[in-house]
Amino acid sequence: MFPGFATFALATLVLNLTPGPDMMYVIGRSVGQGRRAGIVSALGIGGGCLVHTAAVALGVAALLHSWPPAFQVVRYAGATYLVYLGLLLLARRRANPALGELPAENLPAIFRQGVGTNVLNPKVGLFFLAFLPQFVSPSHGGVAWQLAALGLYFDCSGTIVNLAVAYLAGTAGNLLKNSRRREVAERSSGAVYIALGLLVGLTRST
Protein backbone atom coordinates (compact mmCIF):
# COMPACT_ATOMS: atom_id res chain seq x y z
CA MET A 1 0.00 0.00 0.00
CA PHE A 2 1.22 3.51 -0.83
CA PRO A 3 2.24 5.84 2.02
CA GLY A 4 -0.73 8.00 2.88
CA PHE A 5 -3.11 5.86 0.82
CA ALA A 6 -5.84 6.10 3.48
CA THR A 7 -5.74 9.90 3.25
CA PHE A 8 -5.77 9.69 -0.54
CA ALA A 9 -8.75 7.32 -0.53
CA LEU A 10 -10.70 9.61 1.81
CA ALA A 11 -9.86 12.72 -0.23
CA THR A 12 -10.83 10.88 -3.42
CA LEU A 13 -14.17 9.86 -1.98
CA VAL A 14 -14.96 13.39 -0.80
CA LEU A 15 -13.93 14.96 -4.12
CA ASN A 16 -15.87 12.47 -6.21
CA LEU A 17 -19.00 12.88 -4.11
CA THR A 18 -18.77 16.68 -4.33
CA PRO A 19 -20.67 17.98 -7.38
CA GLY A 20 -18.41 19.41 -10.06
CA PRO A 21 -18.51 20.07 -13.82
CA ASP A 22 -18.25 16.37 -14.75
CA MET A 23 -21.06 15.36 -12.43
CA MET A 24 -23.21 18.25 -13.66
CA TYR A 25 -22.62 17.12 -17.25
CA VAL A 26 -23.73 13.58 -16.36
CA ILE A 27 -26.80 14.96 -14.60
CA GLY A 28 -27.59 17.16 -17.61
CA ARG A 29 -27.45 14.19 -19.98
CA SER A 30 -29.50 12.03 -17.61
CA VAL A 31 -32.16 14.68 -17.15
CA GLY A 32 -32.36 15.49 -20.85
CA GLN A 33 -32.02 12.04 -22.44
CA GLY A 34 -32.46 9.45 -19.70
CA ARG A 35 -30.32 7.02 -17.76
CA ARG A 36 -28.58 5.37 -20.73
CA ALA A 37 -27.29 8.72 -21.98
CA GLY A 38 -26.11 9.60 -18.48
CA ILE A 39 -24.33 6.28 -18.07
CA VAL A 40 -22.58 6.62 -21.43
CA SER A 41 -21.49 10.17 -20.58
CA ALA A 42 -20.05 8.93 -17.26
CA LEU A 43 -18.05 6.25 -19.08
CA GLY A 44 -16.78 8.84 -21.56
CA ILE A 45 -15.59 11.09 -18.76
CA GLY A 46 -13.85 8.10 -17.16
CA GLY A 47 -12.05 7.42 -20.43
CA GLY A 48 -10.89 11.03 -20.59
CA CYS A 49 -9.47 10.84 -17.07
CA LEU A 50 -7.28 7.91 -18.13
CA VAL A 51 -5.57 10.20 -20.65
CA HIS A 52 -4.85 12.80 -17.96
CA THR A 53 -3.54 10.11 -15.61
CA ALA A 54 -1.11 8.81 -18.22
CA ALA A 55 0.06 12.32 -19.09
CA VAL A 56 0.72 13.23 -15.45
CA ALA A 57 2.43 9.91 -14.67
CA LEU A 58 4.81 10.17 -17.62
CA GLY A 59 5.40 13.91 -17.30
CA VAL A 60 6.11 14.01 -13.56
CA ALA A 61 8.32 10.91 -13.76
CA ALA A 62 10.38 12.50 -16.55
CA LEU A 63 10.65 15.76 -14.60
CA LEU A 64 11.80 13.96 -11.46
CA HIS A 65 14.38 12.01 -13.46
CA SER A 66 15.85 15.19 -14.94
CA TRP A 67 15.70 17.30 -11.75
CA PRO A 68 14.82 15.47 -8.49
CA PRO A 69 14.15 18.65 -6.40
CA ALA A 70 11.35 19.52 -8.84
CA PHE A 71 9.05 17.05 -7.09
CA GLN A 72 8.68 19.25 -4.02
CA VAL A 73 8.03 22.23 -6.29
CA VAL A 74 5.25 20.27 -8.00
CA ARG A 75 3.76 19.31 -4.64
CA TYR A 76 3.61 22.80 -3.18
CA ALA A 77 2.54 24.38 -6.44
CA GLY A 78 -0.21 21.77 -6.61
CA ALA A 79 -1.42 22.51 -3.09
CA THR A 80 -1.48 26.24 -3.92
CA TYR A 81 -3.46 25.56 -7.08
CA LEU A 82 -6.07 23.53 -5.16
CA VAL A 83 -6.62 26.45 -2.79
CA TYR A 84 -6.82 28.87 -5.75
CA LEU A 85 -9.35 26.62 -7.50
CA GLY A 86 -11.47 26.50 -4.36
CA LEU A 87 -11.46 30.31 -4.03
CA LEU A 88 -12.41 30.58 -7.69
CA LEU A 89 -15.40 28.28 -7.20
CA LEU A 90 -16.53 30.22 -4.14
CA ALA A 91 -16.38 33.53 -6.03
CA ARG A 92 -17.78 32.42 -9.38
CA ARG A 93 -21.29 33.27 -10.48
CA ARG A 94 -23.39 30.76 -12.36
CA ALA A 95 -23.18 31.09 -16.14
CA ASN A 96 -23.85 27.53 -17.34
CA PRO A 97 -26.99 26.45 -19.24
CA ALA A 98 -29.77 24.85 -17.24
CA LEU A 99 -29.55 21.12 -16.70
CA GLY A 100 -31.29 19.10 -19.36
CA GLU A 101 -30.79 21.76 -22.05
CA LEU A 102 -27.85 20.02 -23.75
CA PRO A 103 -28.60 19.21 -27.40
CA ALA A 104 -29.71 15.61 -27.90
CA GLU A 105 -27.07 13.21 -29.29
CA ASN A 106 -26.83 9.50 -30.06
CA LEU A 107 -24.97 7.29 -27.58
CA PRO A 108 -21.64 6.98 -29.46
CA ALA A 109 -21.58 10.76 -29.88
CA ILE A 110 -22.30 11.24 -26.18
CA PHE A 111 -19.40 8.95 -25.28
CA ARG A 112 -17.04 10.82 -27.60
CA GLN A 113 -18.25 14.13 -26.21
CA GLY A 114 -17.59 12.93 -22.65
CA VAL A 115 -14.05 11.89 -23.56
CA GLY A 116 -13.35 15.03 -25.56
CA THR A 117 -14.82 17.42 -23.01
CA ASN A 118 -12.62 15.89 -20.32
CA VAL A 119 -9.40 15.49 -22.32
CA LEU A 120 -9.55 18.95 -23.87
CA ASN A 121 -10.27 20.71 -20.58
CA PRO A 122 -6.90 22.05 -19.31
CA LYS A 123 -8.36 22.51 -15.83
CA VAL A 124 -8.79 18.74 -15.49
CA GLY A 125 -5.15 18.18 -16.41
CA LEU A 126 -4.03 20.83 -13.95
CA PHE A 127 -6.16 19.27 -11.23
CA PHE A 128 -4.60 15.84 -11.77
CA LEU A 129 -1.13 17.43 -11.76
CA ALA A 130 -1.95 19.25 -8.52
CA PHE A 131 -3.67 16.36 -6.73
CA LEU A 132 -1.94 13.07 -7.55
CA PRO A 133 1.70 13.99 -6.71
CA GLN A 134 0.66 14.97 -3.19
CA PHE A 135 0.38 11.28 -2.30
CA VAL A 136 3.46 9.88 -4.06
CA SER A 137 6.73 9.05 -2.32
CA PRO A 138 9.81 8.95 -4.60
CA SER A 139 11.68 7.03 -1.90
CA HIS A 140 9.34 4.11 -2.51
CA GLY A 141 10.39 3.99 -6.17
CA GLY A 142 8.35 3.79 -9.36
CA VAL A 143 6.91 7.32 -9.36
CA ALA A 144 5.20 6.80 -12.72
CA TRP A 145 3.59 3.57 -11.51
CA GLN A 146 2.48 5.17 -8.24
CA LEU A 147 0.88 8.06 -10.13
CA ALA A 148 -0.77 5.69 -12.60
CA ALA A 149 -2.19 3.51 -9.83
CA LEU A 150 -3.50 6.49 -7.86
CA GLY A 151 -4.99 8.02 -10.99
CA LEU A 152 -6.69 4.74 -11.91
CA TYR A 153 -8.14 4.46 -8.40
CA PHE A 154 -9.41 8.06 -8.57
CA ASP A 155 -10.90 7.47 -12.03
CA CYS A 156 -12.63 4.23 -11.05
CA SER A 157 -14.06 5.81 -7.92
CA GLY A 158 -15.30 8.83 -9.85
CA THR A 159 -16.82 6.69 -12.58
CA ILE A 160 -18.71 4.59 -10.05
CA VAL A 161 -20.07 7.75 -8.43
CA ASN A 162 -21.06 9.23 -11.80
CA LEU A 163 -22.77 5.99 -12.85
CA ALA A 164 -24.83 6.10 -9.66
CA VAL A 165 -25.61 9.77 -10.31
CA ALA A 166 -26.72 8.95 -13.87
CA TYR A 167 -29.06 6.26 -12.60
CA LEU A 168 -30.59 8.48 -9.92
CA ALA A 169 -30.75 11.64 -12.04
CA GLY A 170 -32.61 9.80 -14.78
CA THR A 171 -35.42 9.37 -12.25
CA ALA A 172 -35.17 12.40 -9.98
CA GLY A 173 -33.28 14.85 -12.17
CA ASN A 174 -35.93 17.54 -11.91
CA LEU A 175 -34.89 18.07 -8.30
CA LEU A 176 -31.43 19.04 -9.53
CA LYS A 177 -32.57 21.73 -11.96
CA ASN A 178 -32.92 24.25 -9.17
CA SER A 179 -30.21 26.86 -9.71
CA ARG A 180 -29.95 27.57 -5.98
CA ARG A 181 -29.11 23.93 -5.26
CA ARG A 182 -26.49 23.99 -7.99
CA GLU A 183 -24.92 27.15 -6.55
CA VAL A 184 -24.74 25.58 -3.08
CA ALA A 185 -23.14 22.45 -4.57
CA GLU A 186 -20.52 24.50 -6.39
CA ARG A 187 -19.65 26.52 -3.30
CA SER A 188 -19.34 23.28 -1.35
CA SER A 189 -16.87 22.08 -3.98
CA GLY A 190 -14.84 25.24 -3.45
CA ALA A 191 -14.65 24.67 0.28
CA VAL A 192 -13.50 21.07 -0.26
CA TYR A 193 -10.70 22.13 -2.63
CA ILE A 194 -9.45 24.79 -0.20
CA ALA A 195 -9.46 22.36 2.72
CA LEU A 196 -7.62 19.73 0.68
CA GLY A 197 -5.01 22.21 -0.55
CA LEU A 198 -4.32 23.41 2.98
CA LEU A 199 -4.19 19.87 4.32
CA VAL A 200 -1.65 18.54 1.85
CA GLY A 201 0.32 21.79 1.83
CA LEU A 202 0.72 22.05 5.59
CA THR A 203 1.25 18.36 6.39
CA ARG A 204 3.44 17.38 3.45
CA SER A 205 6.20 15.04 4.55
CA THR A 206 9.53 14.90 2.76
C-alpha positions, 0 to 999 in steps of 0.5 A: 500500500502507498504511504498516505493511501488512506488519506488519498482514498478519503480525499478521493471519496470526498472529491468524487462525491462533491458535485463538479462540472463532470457530475453536472454534465452527467446529470444534464445528460441524464435529465435530458435524455435518460439514464442510458445517456447519463451512463454513457457520458459517465463512461466517456468522462472516465475514459478522458481521465485515463488520458490525464492520468497517463500524461501526469504519470509520464510527465512528472516521472520525466521531470523527477528524473531530470531534476529530483528537487522539482518534485517538491516544487510540484507538490507545493505548487499543486497545493497552492493551485487547489486552494486557488481553485477553491477560491475561484469556485466560491467567487464564481457566479453561475453562467452555465446552461440549465440542466437538461438543455444540452442538445440531444445526441446518439450514444456513441456521440455522447461517449465521444463528447464525454471523452473530448470534453474531459481530455480537452479541458486544461483545468482537469489536467491541472487538477490531476497534476496538482492532486496526484503527486501529493500522495506519491513518495519517490523514496518508494520507487516507481513514481510513474507507476504510483501516479498511474495507480493512484490516478486509476483508483481516482478514475474508477471511484469517480466513474462509479459515483457518476454511474450512480448519479446517472441512474438516480438523475434519470429518475429524480433529475428535476430536483437538480434543476434548481439553480440555488441547489447547484450554486450551493453544490458548487460553493461546497466544492470550493470549500473542499478544494481549499481544505484539501489544498491546505491539508496537503500543503501544511502536512506534506512530509519529505 
